[in-house]
Amino acid sequence: MLDKIKKYSWLIDSLMEAKWSTKKEVVHNFLNAKKKYVPKEKTNAKVGDILKCALCPNMCRFDCPVARVGNSEALTPAAKSRIAYLMEMGEIDFSGEFVDLMYKCAGCDASREWCPFDFSVEDLLVGVREDIVDKGLAPKALLELKDKLEKNHQIYNQSLIPPDTEAEKARILYFMGCTARAKVPDVVNTNIKLLEKSGLDFATIPDEWCCGAPLSTLGFKDSFYKFAEHNSRLINKSKCRTLVCDCPECAYVFRELYPKIGFRLKAEILPMNQFLLRLVEENKIKPAGLQGEFVYHDPCALSRKLNVCSAPRELLKSIPGLELKETYFSHRETRCCGMGGMLGITNPEISSKIGESRISELKEVCSNIVTACPTCELAFKNANKDKKVKVYDISEVLLKSLEK
């Protein structure tokens, strides 16, 4: 504090020599300046943080997947924040292209890796989206998605039915997730086989609802609360000590977002790859061997939001004969698959371009791609136009080694 006073002592000396009216104006502006740059009415958006992002030199722009494939300065993180700030301050209307821009984010947190404020652009935009919803201006397609989720409790219409297990008695609870159940059910069946081979007592949730991530991401906070309430009640009612999630985004939502709205799960929460590694280390699963080269793709939610990079690699390295390859953009400096942040629904064209870009990077290294996220697997299978690569979930590779 004393250093700051010394640093600005020249300003104090100058102010002392000024007219009384000048002194009064300077002091008034000093005490009230902040009020000029934030909305008078309460908002869901953290406008002060959005302003900091908006005024930043935008050094993260080169790593933003949406800006990279979109070829537009308006798609960069700082540019989106500038538009968001002007909307929240009432300088421009919440309308048309400005509202649509608020959903053009992959939620990958790549910008956070370069941010001096440690901001997640997705987190900043979620508050703006909540304001859009409160104003009744949410895009029609997103309202339809919300209604479908509230009706079916899953993103997709058809999903794998959970096996008949006694969820209230098992120590291990397996949360399958929407994408795995509906789009890559082979992964669910593989995980169930691995859990059965381990000999552990596990169960699924008969009335499993979506974790609520899409609702939270798109700004439907009231609906997200209902889903969090339902899932946390069922999970806490069970006797499980460990909740294992196929999708890293589900694990992140359970671990980080539920407590923020008052729902804390009693169980340990683990993404599937970490749990499988534990089973291997405890000799409950013993990889027999698998010959071949595989390149591992770090899912954004797993590597950045959960800070899990080593566990999937250790799991793959535990398989005798398997040669693990690395791409240049890996670990926390990974590249997005394109389907994060509900981008595959809000902006499918941008999402597809990001997925195609990432799969081209991976196949330069190896034709066998392995990941630890059902959404990433789905994105790569959709982007695999020429069918020159094979895409696997990490659990599928592990099961292959056991069946050799």
C-alpha positions as semicolon CSV with decimal commas, in nm:
position;residue;x (nm);y (nm);z (nm)
1;M;0,000;0,000;0,000
2;L;0,282;0,240;0,089
3;D;0,453;0,161;-0,242
4;K;0,136;0,256;-0,429
5;I;0,113;0,586;-0,238
6;K;0,477;0,666;-0,324
7;K;0,420;0,571;-0,688
8;Y;0,134;0,816;-0,725
9;S;0,266;1,088;-0,493
10;W;0,318;1,319;-0,792
11;L;-0,053;1,293;-0,869
12;I;-0,143;1,384;-0,511
13;D;0,089;1,687;-0,523
14;S;-0,067;1,803;-0,848
15;L;-0,418;1,754;-0,714
16;M;-0,339;1,961;-0,403
17;E;-0,256;2,258;-0,624
18;A;-0,575;2,226;-0,832
19;K;-0,896;2,427;-0,789
20;W;-1,153;2,300;-0,540
21;S;-1,398;2,219;-0,822
22;T;-1,132;2,009;-0,995
23;K;-1,049;1,825;-0,673
24;K;-1,417;1,752;-0,618
25;E;-1,461;1,620;-0,974
26;V;-1,152;1,397;-0,955
27;V;-1,254;1,245;-0,621
28;H;-1,613;1,193;-0,741
29;N;-1,498;1,019;-1,059
30;F;-1,250;0,805;-0,866
31;L;-1,521;0,683;-0,629
32;N;-1,793;0,638;-0,889
33;A;-1,610;0,546;-1,211
34;K;-1,693;0,178;-1,184
35;K;-2,064;0,253;-1,187
36;K;-2,032;0,404;-1,533
37;Y;-1,901;0,081;-1,683
38;V;-2,146;-0,174;-1,541
39;P;-2,524;-0,200;-1,595
40;K;-2,748;-0,034;-1,341
41;E;-2,973;-0,340;-1,332
42;K;-2,860;-0,678;-1,199
43;T;-2,747;-0,925;-1,468
44;N;-2,654;-1,292;-1,478
45;A;-2,349;-1,198;-1,684
46;K;-2,030;-1,096;-1,504
47;V;-2,006;-0,768;-1,691
48;G;-1,689;-0,653;-1,515
49;D;-1,507;-0,967;-1,628
50;I;-1,655;-0,941;-1,976
51;L;-1,519;-0,586;-2,000
52;K;-1,171;-0,705;-1,903
53;C;-1,190;-0,972;-2,174
54;A;-1,319;-0,717;-2,425
55;L;-1,030;-0,478;-2,359
56;C;-0,765;-0,752;-2,372
57;P;-0,523;-0,753;-2,673
58;N;-0,692;-1,083;-2,773
59;M;-0,373;-1,289;-2,751
60;C;-0,578;-1,610;-2,728
61;R;-0,739;-1,559;-3,070
62;F;-0,490;-1,785;-3,254
63;D;-0,590;-2,083;-3,037
64;C;-0,968;-2,037;-3,060
65;P;-1,102;-2,318;-3,283
66;V;-1,414;-2,124;-3,383
67;A;-1,212;-1,820;-3,494
68;R;-0,962;-2,042;-3,673
69;V;-1,215;-2,209;-3,901
70;G;-1,458;-1,917;-3,918
71;N;-1,210;-1,667;-4,062
72;S;-1,383;-1,376;-3,892
73;E;-1,252;-1,133;-3,632
74;A;-1,602;-1,123;-3,480
75;L;-1,559;-1,488;-3,376
76;T;-1,250;-1,425;-3,160
77;P;-1,296;-1,438;-2,781
78;A;-1,235;-1,067;-2,718
79;A;-1,463;-0,964;-3,006
80;K;-1,747;-1,176;-2,869
81;S;-1,691;-1,017;-2,530
82;R;-1,706;-0,667;-2,683
83;I;-2,040;-0,743;-2,843
84;A;-2,162;-0,904;-2,520
85;Y;-2,057;-0,596;-2,322
86;L;-2,239;-0,358;-2,554
87;M;-2,551;-0,574;-2,532
88;E;-2,543;-0,586;-2,154
89;M;-2,489;-0,210;-2,134
90;G;-2,784;-0,145;-2,364
91;E;-2,570;0,010;-2,638
92;I;-2,693;-0,245;-2,892
93;D;-3,004;-0,463;-2,888
94;F;-3,022;-0,829;-2,788
95;S;-3,122;-0,934;-3,136
96;G;-3,050;-1,143;-3,444
97;E;-2,685;-1,189;-3,531
98;F;-2,565;-1,054;-3,195
99;V;-2,761;-1,318;-3,004
100;D;-2,645;-1,591;-3,244
101;L;-2,283;-1,483;-3,189
102;M;-2,314;-1,561;-2,818
103;Y;-2,353;-1,931;-2,903
104;K;-2,053;-1,956;-3,137
105;C;-1,817;-2,104;-2,882
106;A;-1,685;-2,459;-2,853
107;G;-1,650;-2,438;-2,476
108;C;-1,301;-2,585;-2,508
109;D;-1,125;-2,344;-2,268
110;A;-0,834;-2,306;-2,511
111;S;-0,840;-1,930;-2,453
112;R;-0,803;-1,986;-2,079
113;E;-0,459;-2,133;-2,133
114;W;-0,344;-1,790;-2,255
115;C;-0,564;-1,563;-2,043
116;P;-0,392;-1,333;-1,788
117;F;-0,720;-1,327;-1,590
118;D;-0,774;-1,707;-1,607
119;F;-1,114;-1,651;-1,770
120;S;-1,313;-1,921;-1,942
121;V;-1,485;-1,752;-2,236
122;E;-1,759;-2,013;-2,217
123;D;-1,826;-1,922;-1,852
124;L;-1,848;-1,553;-1,946
125;L;-2,089;-1,628;-2,230
126;V;-2,310;-1,857;-2,017
127;G;-2,410;-1,556;-1,806
128;V;-2,497;-1,361;-2,122
129;R;-2,702;-1,658;-2,249
130;E;-2,891;-1,666;-1,919
131;D;-2,978;-1,300;-1,975
132;I;-3,091;-1,384;-2,329
133;V;-3,318;-1,658;-2,188
134;D;-3,456;-1,425;-1,918
135;K;-3,545;-1,173;-2,188
136;G;-3,732;-1,442;-2,383
137;L;-3,493;-1,413;-2,677
138;A;-3,341;-1,763;-2,688
139;P;-3,323;-1,903;-3,044
140;K;-3,616;-2,128;-3,136
141;A;-3,398;-2,434;-3,199
142;L;-3,252;-2,412;-2,849
143;L;-3,596;-2,376;-2,690
144;E;-3,701;-2,689;-2,877
145;L;-3,392;-2,871;-2,745
146;K;-3,476;-2,763;-2,390
147;D;-3,836;-2,883;-2,427
148;K;-3,716;-3,219;-2,563
149;L;-3,472;-3,259;-2,275
150;E;-3,739;-3,178;-2,019
151;K;-3,973;-3,431;-2,182
152;N;-3,732;-3,719;-2,255
153;H;-3,461;-3,639;-1,997
154;Q;-3,203;-3,721;-2,266
155;I;-3,060;-3,521;-2,558
156;Y;-3,141;-3,787;-2,815
157;N;-3,471;-3,965;-2,879
158;Q;-3,341;-4,321;-2,869
159;S;-3,099;-4,437;-2,603
160;L;-2,961;-4,763;-2,473
161;I;-3,171;-4,887;-2,181
162;P;-2,961;-4,929;-1,864
163;P;-2,916;-5,290;-1,751
164;D;-3,130;-5,402;-1,461
165;T;-2,910;-5,348;-1,155
166;E;-2,970;-5,256;-0,793
167;A;-2,843;-4,901;-0,782
168;E;-2,920;-4,851;-0,415
169;K;-2,685;-5,128;-0,301
170;A;-2,378;-5,111;-0,526
171;R;-2,059;-4,934;-0,419
172;I;-1,976;-4,838;-0,780
173;L;-2,229;-4,640;-0,983
174;Y;-2,178;-4,615;-1,359
175;F;-2,326;-4,300;-1,516
176;M;-2,346;-4,365;-1,890
177;G;-2,437;-4,021;-2,028
178;C;-2,654;-3,917;-2,324
179;T;-2,400;-3,936;-2,607
180;A;-2,260;-4,277;-2,514
181;R;-2,607;-4,427;-2,467
182;A;-2,750;-4,297;-2,794
183;K;-2,460;-4,249;-3,036
184;V;-2,181;-4,485;-2,930
185;P;-2,359;-4,763;-2,734
186;D;-2,069;-5,003;-2,805
187;V;-1,867;-4,799;-2,558
188;V;-2,131;-4,849;-2,287
189;N;-2,137;-5,223;-2,351
190;T;-1,755;-5,231;-2,343
191;N;-1,743;-5,050;-2,009
192;I;-2,000;-5,287;-1,862
193;K;-1,792;-5,586;-1,977
194;L;-1,481;-5,437;-1,817
195;L;-1,663;-5,370;-1,492
196;E;-1,795;-5,727;-1,492
197;K;-1,444;-5,865;-1,553
198;S;-1,315;-5,666;-1,254
199;G;-1,548;-5,855;-1,023
200;L;-1,663;-5,536;-0,854
201;D;-2,019;-5,479;-0,743
202;F;-2,149;-5,204;-0,970
203;A;-2,480;-5,064;-1,089
204;T;-2,634;-4,820;-1,333
205;I;-2,912;-4,570;-1,261
206;P;-3,247;-4,700;-1,393
207;D;-3,390;-4,347;-1,423
208;E;-3,070;-4,178;-1,544
209;W;-3,128;-3,824;-1,670
210;C;-2,886;-3,611;-1,867
211;C;-2,635;-3,451;-1,630
212;G;-2,776;-3,115;-1,743
213;A;-2,463;-2,982;-1,911
214;P;-2,649;-2,873;-2,229
215;L;-2,902;-2,678;-2,023
216;S;-2,632;-2,507;-1,818
217;T;-2,421;-2,428;-2,124
218;L;-2,711;-2,278;-2,318
219;G;-2,828;-2,061;-2,029
220;F;-3,139;-2,250;-1,913
221;K;-3,045;-2,226;-1,546
222;D;-3,391;-2,314;-1,404
223;S;-3,411;-2,636;-1,607
224;F;-3,051;-2,721;-1,516
225;Y;-3,147;-2,691;-1,148
226;K;-3,427;-2,950;-1,194
227;F;-3,190;-3,199;-1,358
228;A;-2,926;-3,146;-1,090
229;E;-3,187;-3,197;-0,819
230;H;-3,308;-3,525;-0,974
231;N;-2,965;-3,676;-1,037
232;S;-2,813;-3,574;-0,705
233;R;-3,112;-3,718;-0,516
234;L;-3,080;-4,057;-0,687
235;I;-2,702;-4,070;-0,657
236;N;-2,696;-3,968;-0,290
237;K;-2,981;-4,212;-0,217
238;S;-2,763;-4,498;-0,339
239;K;-2,488;-4,654;-0,131
240;C;-2,222;-4,584;-0,393
241;R;-1,880;-4,465;-0,291
242;T;-1,760;-4,395;-0,645
243;L;-1,951;-4,244;-0,937
244;V;-1,785;-4,334;-1,268
245;C;-1,869;-4,124;-1,574
246;D;-1,822;-4,217;-1,938
247;C;-1,824;-3,852;-2,039
248;P;-1,566;-3,614;-1,884
249;E;-1,814;-3,327;-1,919
250;C;-2,057;-3,518;-1,695
251;A;-1,781;-3,566;-1,437
252;Y;-1,701;-3,194;-1,452
253;V;-2,067;-3,097;-1,411
254;F;-2,112;-3,328;-1,112
255;R;-1,787;-3,221;-0,950
256;E;-1,785;-2,847;-1,018
257;L;-2,126;-2,715;-1,128
258;Y;-2,366;-2,905;-0,902
259;P;-2,207;-2,772;-0,579
260;K;-2,235;-2,415;-0,712
261;I;-2,615;-2,445;-0,712
262;G;-2,638;-2,633;-0,383
263;F;-2,611;-3,000;-0,482
264;R;-2,303;-3,179;-0,350
265;L;-2,261;-3,548;-0,430
266;K;-2,133;-3,769;-0,150
267;A;-1,951;-4,007;-0,382
268;E;-1,604;-3,978;-0,531
269;I;-1,646;-3,869;-0,894
270;L;-1,412;-4,016;-1,158
271;P;-1,400;-4,020;-1,538
272;M;-1,396;-4,377;-1,669
273;N;-1,030;-4,374;-1,783
274;Q;-0,907;-4,290;-1,432
275;F;-1,121;-4,563;-1,281
276;L;-1,000;-4,822;-1,534
277;L;-0,640;-4,729;-1,457
278;R;-0,712;-4,788;-1,088
279;L;-0,848;-5,134;-1,173
280;V;-0,533;-5,216;-1,370
281;E;-0,306;-5,091;-1,090
282;E;-0,500;-5,304;-0,839
283;N;-0,469;-5,610;-1,071
284;K;-0,847;-5,639;-1,100
285;I;-0,801;-5,608;-1,477
286;K;-0,486;-5,745;-1,643
287;P;-0,414;-5,633;-2,002
288;A;-0,286;-5,929;-2,203
289;G;-0,131;-5,737;-2,489
290;L;-0,216;-5,562;-2,814
291;Q;0,017;-5,494;-3,105
292;G;-0,019;-5,166;-3,290
293;E;0,030;-4,790;-3,292
294;F;-0,232;-4,556;-3,145
295;V;-0,238;-4,176;-3,120
296;Y;-0,419;-4,035;-2,818
297;H;-0,645;-3,729;-2,842
298;D;-0,692;-3,528;-2,521
299;P;-1,058;-3,426;-2,478
300;C;-1,086;-3,060;-2,376
301;A;-1,315;-3,130;-2,081
302;L;-1,082;-3,400;-1,950
303;S;-0,746;-3,229;-1,998
304;R;-0,841;-2,868;-1,922
305;K;-1,150;-2,872;-1,701
306;L;-1,053;-3,182;-1,500
307;N;-0,675;-3,156;-1,550
308;V;-0,648;-3,526;-1,637
309;C;-0,374;-3,592;-1,892
310;S;-0,151;-3,865;-1,751
311;A;-0,412;-4,128;-1,650
312;P;-0,527;-4,222;-2,003
313;R;-0,167;-4,240;-2,120
314;E;-0,067;-4,461;-1,829
315;L;-0,363;-4,685;-1,906
316;L;-0,259;-4,723;-2,269
317;K;0,105;-4,779;-2,175
318;S;-0,004;-5,060;-1,940
319;I;-0,105;-5,265;-2,245
320;P;0,193;-5,477;-2,358
321;G;0,282;-5,430;-2,725
322;L;0,085;-5,108;-2,771
323;E;0,290;-4,816;-2,903
324;L;0,154;-4,478;-2,796
325;K;0,210;-4,191;-3,038
326;E;0,166;-3,821;-2,965
327;T;0,045;-3,536;-3,183
328;Y;0,198;-3,189;-3,155
329;F;-0,113;-3,039;-2,995
330;S;-0,165;-3,255;-2,690
331;H;-0,219;-3,257;-2,313
332;R;-0,361;-2,917;-2,202
333;E;-0,257;-2,773;-2,538
334;T;-0,492;-3,008;-2,721
335;R;-0,719;-2,908;-3,008
336;C;-1,100;-2,927;-2,986
337;C;-1,302;-3,199;-3,163
338;G;-1,563;-2,936;-3,253
339;M;-1,862;-3,069;-3,059
340;G;-1,799;-2,903;-2,723
341;G;-2,026;-2,630;-2,587
342;M;-2,322;-2,773;-2,784
343;L;-2,160;-2,627;-3,098
344;G;-2,270;-2,929;-3,300
345;I;-2,629;-2,816;-3,244
346;T;-2,596;-2,438;-3,241
347;N;-2,350;-2,415;-3,532
348;P;-2,306;-2,754;-3,705
349;E;-2,106;-2,616;-4,000
350;I;-1,841;-2,461;-3,775
351;S;-1,843;-2,775;-3,560
352;S;-1,777;-3,000;-3,862
353;K;-1,487;-2,785;-3,985
354;I;-1,320;-2,799;-3,643
355;G;-1,362;-3,178;-3,631
356;E;-1,215;-3,221;-3,980
357;S;-0,920;-3,000;-3,888
358;R;-0,843;-3,198;-3,575
359;I;-0,875;-3,542;-3,734
360;S;-0,636;-3,436;-4,012
361;E;-0,377;-3,346;-3,746
362;L;-0,420;-3,681;-3,573
363;K;-0,408;-3,901;-3,882
364;E;-0,077;-3,746;-3,984
365;V;0,064;-3,923;-3,679
366;C;-0,127;-4,250;-3,684
367;S;-0,431;-4,416;-3,842
368;N;-0,560;-4,547;-3,506
369;I;-0,710;-4,265;-3,298
370;V;-0,806;-4,325;-2,937
371;T;-0,981;-4,082;-2,705
372;A;-1,153;-4,084;-2,366
373;C;-1,473;-3,896;-2,446
374;P;-1,782;-4,024;-2,632
375;T;-1,847;-3,681;-2,782
376;C;-1,495;-3,663;-2,926
377;E;-1,532;-4,017;-3,063
378;L;-1,861;-3,921;-3,230
379;A;-1,708;-3,602;-3,375
380;F;-1,417;-3,794;-3,526
381;K;-1,637;-4,068;-3,670
382;N;-1,851;-3,798;-3,835
383;A;-1,537;-3,623;-3,968
384;N;-1,378;-3,945;-4,093
385;K;-1,506;-3,892;-4,448
386;D;-1,252;-4,107;-4,631
387;K;-1,262;-4,386;-4,369
388;K;-0,883;-4,396;-4,363
389;V;-0,861;-4,393;-3,984
390;K;-1,015;-4,598;-3,705
391;V;-1,152;-4,425;-3,398
392;Y;-1,168;-4,597;-3,058
393;D;-1,268;-4,518;-2,704
394;I;-0,991;-4,600;-2,459
395;S;-1,207;-4,868;-2,295
396;E;-1,248;-5,043;-2,633
397;V;-0,870;-5,061;-2,672
398;L;-0,834;-5,203;-2,322
399;L;-1,099;-5,470;-2,385
400;K;-0,929;-5,564;-2,715
401;S;-0,613;-5,637;-2,519
402;L;-0,800;-5,864;-2,280
403;E;-0,968;-6,062;-2,557
404;K;-0,647;-6,133;-2,752
